[in-house]
Amino acid sequence: MLRAKNVLETYVDFSWEGLGIDEQTFENYKSKYLDLYDKVKNNEAKQKTSILDEIDFEVELIHRDLINVAYIIKLLAKLKQAKASEAAQQKKAIMDLLGGDIELRSKRELIEKFILENLPLIDDADNIQDEFEKYWQEQKLLALNKLCEDEHLDKEQFKALIDAYIFSGQDPIRNEVLKCLGDRPSILQARAIGERIIFKMKEFVEVFEKGMVA
């Protein structure tokens, strides 16, 4: 369905009428598809087997290059200036957009928190970008601290490992990850611990780094 819809959208006279499915129902199915994809990723991290592992997810069909955080910030500015009668609908549209994009759905919870807690306190819509960037850096630091605390990692060493991963796009060698630990685990534990930390590192980058540049 995703592949067929992407082809149909290339035609200027594309319309949902007569397709046998409305746009909202399609978006609901797409969101469920991504929920299953997330479940499979988490199963891989926990080394559990599932019948879902047999599914060949084609998430590249869902990604839309025009949707990034800079675009979402523009929508937040419109939301801030919206009339009370339109605000709820605009907020729902933003959340649906976040839930339907492969890169941005990982950021949905944090962006929703910003909308609920920070956006009402901003008087001028022109300040939203600066306030969002400040909020994002605060949340990023909190998440990094928690990750390092949970896994007993040296924060400076692990931060350097993250920066190298962002620059190269290559997964770190497990031995490099283990060097960030205060106490090196046994040989039997090293593989599982290393893979778990690498998975968490990639999740961190996916949430706080990917899709952040306009």
C-alpha positions as CSV (number, residue, x, y, z in Angstrom):
1,M,0.0,0.0,0.0
2,L,2.8,2.4,0.8
3,R,4.6,1.7,-2.4
4,A,1.3,2.1,-4.4
5,K,0.4,5.4,-2.6
6,N,3.9,6.8,-3.2
7,V,3.5,6.2,-7.0
8,L,0.0,7.7,-7.1
9,E,1.1,10.8,-5.3
10,T,3.5,11.6,-8.2
11,Y,0.4,12.5,-10.3
12,V,-0.9,16.0,-10.1
13,D,-4.5,14.8,-10.0
14,F,-4.0,12.5,-7.1
15,S,-7.0,12.3,-4.7
16,W,-8.0,10.0,-1.9
17,E,-11.5,9.9,-3.3
18,G,-12.3,6.6,-4.9
19,L,-9.3,4.7,-3.4
20,G,-11.4,2.6,-1.0
21,I,-9.5,4.0,2.0
22,D,-9.5,7.5,3.5
23,E,-6.3,9.4,4.4
24,Q,-6.8,9.1,8.2
25,T,-7.3,5.3,8.0
26,F,-4.2,5.0,5.9
27,E,-2.2,7.1,8.4
28,N,-3.5,4.9,11.3
29,Y,-2.2,1.7,9.4
30,K,1.1,3.4,8.8
31,S,1.5,4.3,12.4
32,K,0.8,0.7,13.4
33,Y,3.4,-0.5,10.9
34,L,6.0,1.7,12.5
35,D,4.9,0.5,16.0
36,L,5.7,-3.0,14.9
37,Y,9.0,-1.9,13.4
38,D,9.9,-0.3,16.8
39,K,8.9,-3.6,18.5
40,V,11.3,-5.6,16.3
41,K,14.1,-3.2,17.0
42,N,13.6,-3.5,20.7
43,N,13.5,-7.3,20.4
44,E,16.8,-7.3,18.6
45,A,18.3,-5.2,21.5
46,K,17.0,-7.7,24.1
47,Q,18.1,-10.7,21.9
48,K,14.5,-12.2,21.9
49,T,13.1,-14.0,18.9
50,S,9.7,-13.1,17.5
51,I,7.7,-14.0,14.4
52,L,7.9,-10.3,13.6
53,D,11.6,-10.8,12.9
54,E,10.6,-12.5,9.7
55,I,9.0,-9.3,8.3
56,D,11.1,-7.3,5.9
57,F,10.2,-3.7,6.9
58,E,10.6,-1.2,4.1
59,V,10.6,1.9,6.2
60,E,12.3,3.9,3.5
61,L,8.9,4.1,1.8
62,I,7.7,6.1,4.8
63,H,10.5,8.7,5.1
64,R,9.8,12.1,3.7
65,D,12.8,14.3,3.2
66,L,10.9,17.5,3.6
67,I,9.9,16.7,7.1
68,N,12.4,17.6,9.8
69,V,12.5,19.4,13.1
70,A,13.0,22.8,11.5
71,Y,9.7,22.2,9.6
72,I,8.0,21.1,12.9
73,I,9.2,24.3,14.6
74,K,7.4,26.3,11.8
75,L,4.3,24.4,12.5
76,L,4.7,25.2,16.3
77,A,4.9,28.9,15.4
78,K,1.6,28.6,13.5
79,L,0.1,26.6,16.4
80,K,1.1,29.4,18.9
81,Q,-0.6,32.0,16.7
82,A,-3.7,29.9,16.0
83,K,-7.2,30.7,17.3
84,A,-8.4,28.6,20.2
85,S,-11.0,26.9,17.9
86,E,-8.2,25.8,15.6
87,A,-5.4,24.9,18.1
88,A,-6.6,21.4,18.9
89,Q,-6.8,20.4,15.3
90,Q,-3.4,21.9,14.5
91,K,-1.8,20.1,17.4
92,K,-3.3,16.8,16.3
93,A,-2.0,17.3,12.8
94,I,1.5,17.9,14.2
95,M,1.4,14.8,16.4
96,D,0.1,12.7,13.4
97,L,3.0,14.0,11.3
98,L,5.5,13.0,14.0
99,G,4.0,9.6,14.4
100,G,4.0,9.0,10.7
101,D,7.7,9.8,9.9
102,I,10.3,7.2,10.5
103,E,13.0,9.7,11.8
104,L,10.7,12.0,13.8
105,R,8.5,9.5,15.6
106,S,11.4,8.9,18.1
107,K,11.2,12.6,19.0
108,R,7.4,12.6,19.4
109,E,7.3,12.3,23.2
110,L,9.9,15.1,23.7
111,I,8.2,17.4,21.2
112,E,4.8,16.8,22.8
113,K,6.2,17.6,26.2
114,F,7.6,20.9,24.7
115,I,4.1,21.7,23.3
116,L,2.4,21.0,26.7
117,E,4.9,22.6,29.1
118,N,7.0,25.2,27.2
119,L,4.9,26.5,24.4
120,P,2.2,28.1,26.6
121,L,5.0,30.1,28.4
122,I,6.4,31.6,25.2
123,D,4.9,35.1,24.5
124,D,6.4,35.7,21.0
125,A,6.2,33.1,18.3
126,D,9.5,34.4,16.9
127,N,11.2,33.0,20.0
128,I,10.0,29.5,19.6
129,Q,13.1,28.3,17.7
130,D,15.5,29.6,20.3
131,E,13.4,28.2,23.2
132,F,13.1,24.8,21.5
133,E,16.9,24.6,20.9
134,K,17.5,25.4,24.6
135,Y,14.9,22.8,25.6
136,W,16.4,20.2,23.3
137,Q,19.9,20.7,24.6
138,E,18.6,20.4,28.2
139,Q,16.8,17.1,27.4
140,K,19.8,15.8,25.5
141,L,22.1,16.4,28.5
142,L,19.6,14.7,30.8
143,A,19.3,11.7,28.6
144,L,23.1,11.4,28.2
145,N,23.6,11.6,32.0
146,K,21.0,8.9,32.6
147,L,22.5,6.6,30.0
148,C,25.9,7.0,31.5
149,E,24.6,6.5,35.0
150,D,22.5,3.4,34.1
151,E,25.4,1.8,32.3
152,H,28.2,3.1,34.6
153,L,30.0,4.9,31.7
154,D,32.6,7.6,31.8
155,K,30.7,10.5,30.3
156,E,33.5,12.2,28.5
157,Q,34.8,9.0,26.9
158,F,31.3,8.0,25.9
159,K,30.5,11.4,24.5
160,A,33.7,11.2,22.3
161,L,32.5,7.8,21.1
162,I,29.1,9.3,20.2
163,D,30.8,12.1,18.3
164,A,32.9,9.7,16.4
165,Y,29.8,7.6,15.5
166,I,28.0,10.7,14.2
167,F,31.0,11.8,12.1
168,S,31.8,8.4,10.6
169,G,28.4,6.6,10.6
170,Q,30.3,3.5,11.6
171,D,29.4,1.5,14.7
172,P,32.1,1.6,17.3
173,I,34.2,-1.5,18.0
174,R,32.9,-3.3,21.1
175,N,36.3,-2.9,22.8
176,E,36.1,0.8,22.5
177,V,32.7,0.8,24.2
178,L,34.0,-1.4,27.0
179,K,36.9,1.1,27.7
180,C,34.2,3.6,28.8
181,L,33.2,1.3,31.6
182,G,34.6,1.8,35.1
183,D,35.0,-1.9,35.6
184,R,35.6,-4.2,32.6
185,P,33.0,-7.0,32.5
186,S,33.9,-10.7,32.2
187,I,34.4,-12.2,28.8
188,L,31.0,-13.9,29.1
189,Q,29.3,-10.6,29.8
190,A,31.3,-8.4,27.5
191,R,29.4,-9.1,24.2
192,A,25.9,-8.6,25.6
193,I,26.9,-5.4,27.5
194,G,28.7,-4.0,24.5
195,E,25.8,-4.6,22.1
196,R,23.3,-3.2,24.6
197,I,25.3,0.0,25.0
198,I,25.8,0.4,21.3
199,F,22.1,0.0,20.8
200,K,21.3,2.7,23.4
201,M,23.9,5.0,21.8
202,K,22.3,4.7,18.4
203,E,18.9,5.3,19.9
204,F,20.3,8.5,21.6
205,V,21.7,9.7,18.3
206,E,18.4,8.9,16.5
207,V,16.4,11.0,19.0
208,F,18.7,14.0,19.5
209,E,20.7,14.3,16.3
210,K,19.0,12.9,13.2
211,G,16.6,15.3,11.5
212,M,17.7,18.3,13.5
213,V,19.3,20.2,10.7
214,A,17.1,22.2,8.3
